[in-house]
């Protein structure tokens, strides 16, 4: 199958015809010129994306951008949009072309060799039916509707129904523990909760009715509960009953015919709340707007992922994800372009205890996937398991591989090129990306017209003014570094940046999360190197956030789970993301006098973390220590400890005279030395460059 013309070429040809601007994105220099225009003339660039993507508004916008400031930039004032409205603007054409909206498989369907397909008319009918039901419950614009659901079509239906009304969506995966879910949902005081009775993973069914009951009891603002019987068609909904709360059945609510007219909303009307945890306090509830999410998704999907509308090739987009990861939101963005979304719910390695890393490849073949995305850890696992995808599945339709969540090792690049079929006589396109929950988009990604260099991402995204910065000077600024590692910053606003944090009335928490180091400049919290050719390499987090398999979690959440145990007095955890290596997360605990860390207590801690957070966030190892390094003000010194364990000498990262317990540093320094010897692979010198904080 010959791939269609890349959308980036259609876009640059459109720029020449409609705007008189000429760029050649087939060379590094030509793309660099296009990128520099996109991040300096923001109004012209984002206005061109609006027009090229065919965004519609019943009222004209006054200007593209009011003020190019961060935080506080205002985009497209006067415009009215709706995420669901734009999704279904493609429905008739896609259906006529014979392309479904969703192709789905879970473990039960996999066992039977079946796929579920949902056409655009059926998706629209179910969304309309549920939206009408939510209206009958009294859901209005700005009300919060939360979901405790897995990666399944019903979750897509629920999201689009909520968005169509102008209510605000938020979702957590059912494999998350109740503490982590309540820490998120309590902050936004939802009116409705939509939950499932359970989920299956690795051939094991998990009943979540008790957890769902606990969530409802912990969310007194919920007046209506909707149960999706996903694992057990006879699940007893009566267990969810409580005075002042009405119970509903999801299947019944989506079974009717109803008029469908998504509400026109201001460009910056809240769409969803997602959560990106800091290192202290509760998870940050980040609010994104309809318009910003839409225009970023349409730009990234077409120009960087080269995924197009149904009339332009019938793409089928698959990114393996759970609902707790921003990539779940990202995969839905493909619907905005009329693209078929392929979804798999279950364990990517098959039944527990009998690893089979061919599961997703066989699903991709059966579903006719053209773009296959997953976390970098998935491809590393396939490599280690010796998987040869092309020998177990017909991947002839596949033309692109996406990766994110952590840096992709060079040997994983080589494995992809060796194991996956060529496209039109050339290597398959491998396009790692890096972005984040924080702005629901990508900062660095791929481009189908540029060569791929193993170990790096191809380019900075259009409209994303990304640079690598060193330590700030007296004015709070830094010069841009080239071929040196520095803090990933974005020096110009983007439409998908947060509107605000929920409950952050004065904006203090928002400011401190991104703008405290470089005022007026977004600091993302990653280490990055911009290469001379314009590519990018991400070296992991520059803060203490836990990033396990692409799912970020604040250390404070883990501490709450561990320190609930009476034996634990104090704890500190670090997530060590190694470039080209698997991440390693050790937990260090201080125990009550006379207690010793034995196997039973270790199991108890790991079980507590798994129950409160998720299995992803269970540490690799737990060690007993005499003390946790703290500053004079009592703060845990997570980032200095992380740098020490990544190879930076202790004297460079710990300021002993600013510590409350400097004597404990010697133990951690010796631990770091022994670990470096045991692994046999000293960390790259890049970790000790002056560009790195």
Secondary structure as the mmCIF struct_conf table of DSSP 4:
data_model
#
loop_
_struct_conf.conf_type_id
_struct_conf.id
_struct_conf.beg_label_comp_id
_struct_conf.beg_label_asym_id
_struct_conf.beg_label_seq_id
_struct_conf.end_label_comp_id
_struct_conf.end_label_asym_id
_struct_conf.end_label_seq_id
HELX_LH_PP_P HELX_LH_PP_P1 UNK A 2 UNK A 6
HELX_RH_AL_P HELX_RH_AL_P1 UNK A 7 UNK A 19
TURN_TY1_P TURN_TY1_P1 UNK A 25 UNK A 26
BEND BEND1 UNK A 27 UNK A 27
HELX_RH_AL_P HELX_RH_AL_P2 UNK A 28 UNK A 40
BEND BEND2 UNK A 41 UNK A 41
HELX_RH_AL_P HELX_RH_AL_P3 UNK A 42 UNK A 53
TURN_TY1_P TURN_TY1_P2 UNK A 54 UNK A 54
BEND BEND3 UNK A 58 UNK A 59
BEND BEND4 UNK A 62 UNK A 62
BEND BEND5 UNK A 64 UNK A 64
STRN STRN1 UNK A 65 UNK A 65
BEND BEND6 UNK A 66 UNK A 66
TURN_TY1_P TURN_TY1_P3 UNK A 70 UNK A 72
STRN STRN2 UNK A 75 UNK A 75
BEND BEND7 UNK A 76 UNK A 76
TURN_TY1_P TURN_TY1_P4 UNK A 77 UNK A 78
STRN STRN3 UNK A 80 UNK A 81
HELX_RH_AL_P HELX_RH_AL_P4 UNK A 83 UNK A 88
TURN_TY1_P TURN_TY1_P5 UNK A 89 UNK A 90
HELX_RH_AL_P HELX_RH_AL_P5 UNK A 91 UNK A 96
TURN_TY1_P TURN_TY1_P6 UNK A 97 UNK A 98
BEND BEND8 UNK A 101 UNK A 101
STRN STRN4 UNK A 102 UNK A 106
HELX_RH_AL_P HELX_RH_AL_P6 UNK A 107 UNK A 112
TURN_TY1_P TURN_TY1_P7 UNK A 113 UNK A 113
STRN STRN5 UNK A 116 UNK A 118
HELX_RH_AL_P HELX_RH_AL_P7 UNK A 120 UNK A 136
TURN_TY1_P TURN_TY1_P8 UNK A 137 UNK A 138
TURN_TY1_P TURN_TY1_P9 UNK A 141 UNK A 142
STRN STRN6 UNK A 144 UNK A 148
BEND BEND9 UNK A 151 UNK A 152
HELX_RH_AL_P HELX_RH_AL_P8 UNK A 153 UNK A 165
TURN_TY1_P TURN_TY1_P10 UNK A 166 UNK A 166
STRN STRN7 UNK A 168 UNK A 172
TURN_TY1_P TURN_TY1_P11 UNK A 174 UNK A 175
BEND BEND10 UNK A 176 UNK A 176
HELX_RH_AL_P HELX_RH_AL_P9 UNK A 178 UNK A 188
BEND BEND11 UNK A 191 UNK A 191
STRN STRN8 UNK A 192 UNK A 196
BEND BEND12 UNK A 197 UNK A 197
STRN STRN9 UNK A 198 UNK A 201
TURN_TY1_P TURN_TY1_P12 UNK A 202 UNK A 203
STRN STRN10 UNK A 204 UNK A 207
HELX_RH_AL_P HELX_RH_AL_P10 UNK A 209 UNK A 217
TURN_TY1_P TURN_TY1_P13 UNK A 218 UNK A 218
TURN_TY1_P TURN_TY1_P14 UNK A 220 UNK A 221
STRN STRN11 UNK A 224 UNK A 228
BEND BEND13 UNK A 230 UNK A 231
TURN_TY1_P TURN_TY1_P15 UNK A 233 UNK A 234
HELX_RH_3T_P HELX_RH_3T_P1 UNK A 237 UNK A 240
STRN STRN12 UNK A 242 UNK A 242
TURN_TY1_P TURN_TY1_P16 UNK A 243 UNK A 244
STRN STRN13 UNK A 245 UNK A 245
STRN STRN14 UNK A 246 UNK A 249
HELX_RH_AL_P HELX_RH_AL_P11 UNK A 250 UNK A 253
TURN_TY1_P TURN_TY1_P17 UNK A 254 UNK A 254
BEND BEND14 UNK A 255 UNK A 256
HELX_LH_PP_P HELX_LH_PP_P2 UNK A 262 UNK A 264
STRN STRN15 UNK A 265 UNK A 266
TURN_TY1_P TURN_TY1_P18 UNK A 267 UNK A 268
STRN STRN16 UNK A 270 UNK A 276
BEND BEND15 UNK A 279 UNK A 282
HELX_LH_PP_P HELX_LH_PP_P3 UNK A 283 UNK A 283
STRN STRN17 UNK A 284 UNK A 289
HELX_RH_AL_P HELX_RH_AL_P12 UNK A 290 UNK A 299
HELX_RH_PI_P HELX_RH_PI_P1 UNK A 300 UNK A 304
BEND BEND16 UNK A 305 UNK A 305
HELX_RH_3T_P HELX_RH_3T_P2 UNK A 310 UNK A 312
TURN_TY1_P TURN_TY1_P19 UNK A 313 UNK A 313
STRN STRN18 UNK A 316 UNK A 319
TURN_TY1_P TURN_TY1_P20 UNK A 323 UNK A 324
BEND BEND17 UNK A 325 UNK A 325
HELX_RH_AL_P HELX_RH_AL_P13 UNK A 326 UNK A 336
TURN_TY1_P TURN_TY1_P21 UNK A 337 UNK A 338
HELX_LH_PP_P HELX_LH_PP_P4 UNK A 339 UNK A 339
STRN STRN19 UNK A 340 UNK A 345
BEND BEND18 UNK A 346 UNK A 346
TURN_TY1_P TURN_TY1_P22 UNK A 348 UNK A 349
BEND BEND19 UNK A 351 UNK A 351
TURN_TY1_P TURN_TY1_P23 UNK A 352 UNK A 353
BEND BEND20 UNK A 354 UNK A 354
TURN_TY1_P TURN_TY1_P24 UNK A 357 UNK A 358
HELX_RH_AL_P HELX_RH_AL_P14 UNK A 359 UNK A 367
TURN_TY1_P TURN_TY1_P25 UNK A 368 UNK A 368
BEND BEND21 UNK A 370 UNK A 370
STRN STRN20 UNK A 371 UNK A 375
HELX_RH_AL_P HELX_RH_AL_P15 UNK A 376 UNK A 384
TURN_TY1_P TURN_TY1_P26 UNK A 385 UNK A 386
HELX_RH_AL_P HELX_RH_AL_P16 UNK A 389 UNK A 392
BEND BEND22 UNK A 393 UNK A 393
TURN_TY1_P TURN_TY1_P27 UNK A 396 UNK A 397
STRN STRN21 UNK A 400 UNK A 404
BEND BEND23 UNK A 405 UNK A 406
HELX_LH_PP_P HELX_LH_PP_P5 UNK A 407 UNK A 409
HELX_RH_AL_P HELX_RH_AL_P17 UNK A 410 UNK A 419
BEND BEND24 UNK A 420 UNK A 420
STRN STRN22 UNK A 423 UNK A 423
TURN_TY1_P TURN_TY1_P28 UNK A 424 UNK A 425
STRN STRN23 UNK A 426 UNK A 426
HELX_LH_PP_P HELX_LH_PP_P6 UNK A 427 UNK A 428
STRN STRN24 UNK A 429 UNK A 432
STRN STRN25 UNK A 434 UNK A 436
HELX_RH_3T_P HELX_RH_3T_P3 UNK A 437 UNK A 439
TURN_TY1_P TURN_TY1_P29 UNK A 440 UNK A 440
STRN STRN26 UNK A 441 UNK A 445
TURN_TY1_P TURN_TY1_P30 UNK A 448 UNK A 449
BEND BEND25 UNK A 450 UNK A 450
TURN_TY1_P TURN_TY1_P31 UNK A 454 UNK A 455
BEND BEND26 UNK A 456 UNK A 456
STRN STRN27 UNK A 457 UNK A 457
BEND BEND27 UNK A 458 UNK A 458
STRN STRN28 UNK A 459 UNK A 460
HELX_LH_PP_P HELX_LH_PP_P7 UNK A 461 UNK A 461
TURN_TY1_P TURN_TY1_P32 UNK A 462 UNK A 463
STRN STRN29 UNK A 466 UNK A 469
BEND BEND28 UNK A 471 UNK A 471
TURN_TY1_P TURN_TY1_P33 UNK A 474 UNK A 475
BEND BEND29 UNK A 476 UNK A 476
HELX_LH_PP_P HELX_LH_PP_P8 UNK A 479 UNK A 479
STRN STRN30 UNK A 480 UNK A 481
BEND BEND30 UNK A 482 UNK A 484
STRN STRN31 UNK A 485 UNK A 490
BEND BEND31 UNK A 492 UNK A 492
TURN_TY1_P TURN_TY1_P34 UNK A 495 UNK A 496
BEND BEND32 UNK A 497 UNK A 497
BEND BEND33 UNK A 499 UNK A 499
STRN STRN32 UNK A 500 UNK A 501
TURN_TY1_P TURN_TY1_P35 UNK A 502 UNK A 503
TURN_TY1_P TURN_TY1_P36 UNK A 505 UNK A 506
BEND BEND34 UNK A 507 UNK A 507
HELX_RH_AL_P HELX_RH_AL_P18 UNK A 508 UNK A 514
TURN_TY1_P TURN_TY1_P37 UNK A 515 UNK A 515
BEND BEND35 UNK A 516 UNK A 518
TURN_TY1_P TURN_TY1_P38 UNK A 519 UNK A 520
BEND BEND36 UNK A 521 UNK A 521
STRN STRN33 UNK A 522 UNK A 530
TURN_TY1_P TURN_TY1_P39 UNK A 532 UNK A 533
BEND BEND37 UNK A 534 UNK A 534
STRN STRN34 UNK A 536 UNK A 541
BEND BEND38 UNK A 542 UNK A 544
STRN STRN35 UNK A 546 UNK A 548
TURN_TY1_P TURN_TY1_P40 UNK A 549 UNK A 550
STRN STRN36 UNK A 551 UNK A 553
HELX_RH_AL_P HELX_RH_AL_P19 UNK A 555 UNK A 563
TURN_TY1_P TURN_TY1_P41 UNK A 564 UNK A 564
BEND BEND39 UNK A 565 UNK A 565
TURN_TY1_P TURN_TY1_P42 UNK A 566 UNK A 567
STRN STRN37 UNK A 568 UNK A 576
TURN_TY1_P TURN_TY1_P43 UNK A 579 UNK A 580
BEND BEND40 UNK A 581 UNK A 581
STRN STRN38 UNK A 584 UNK A 591
TURN_TY1_P TURN_TY1_P44 UNK A 593 UNK A 594
HELX_RH_AL_P HELX_RH_AL_P20 UNK A 599 UNK A 612
TURN_TY1_P TURN_TY1_P45 UNK A 613 UNK A 613
HELX_RH_3T_P HELX_RH_3T_P4 UNK A 615 UNK A 617
BEND BEND41 UNK A 618 UNK A 618
BEND BEND42 UNK A 620 UNK A 620
STRN STRN39 UNK A 621 UNK A 624
BEND BEND43 UNK A 626 UNK A 626
STRN STRN40 UNK A 630 UNK A 631
TURN_TY1_P TURN_TY1_P46 UNK A 632 UNK A 633
STRN STRN41 UNK A 636 UNK A 636
HELX_RH_AL_P HELX_RH_AL_P21 UNK A 638 UNK A 645
TURN_TY1_P TURN_TY1_P47 UNK A 646 UNK A 647
HELX_RH_AL_P HELX_RH_AL_P22 UNK A 650 UNK A 653
HELX_RH_3T_P HELX_RH_3T_P5 UNK A 656 UNK A 658
STRN STRN42 UNK A 659 UNK A 659
BEND BEND44 UNK A 660 UNK A 660
HELX_RH_3T_P HELX_RH_3T_P6 UNK A 662 UNK A 664
HELX_RH_AL_P HELX_RH_AL_P23 UNK A 665 UNK A 679
HELX_LH_PP_P HELX_LH_PP_P9 UNK A 682 UNK A 684
HELX_RH_3T_P HELX_RH_3T_P7 UNK A 685 UNK A 688
BEND BEND45 UNK A 689 UNK A 689
TURN_TY1_P TURN_TY1_P48 UNK A 690 UNK A 691
#
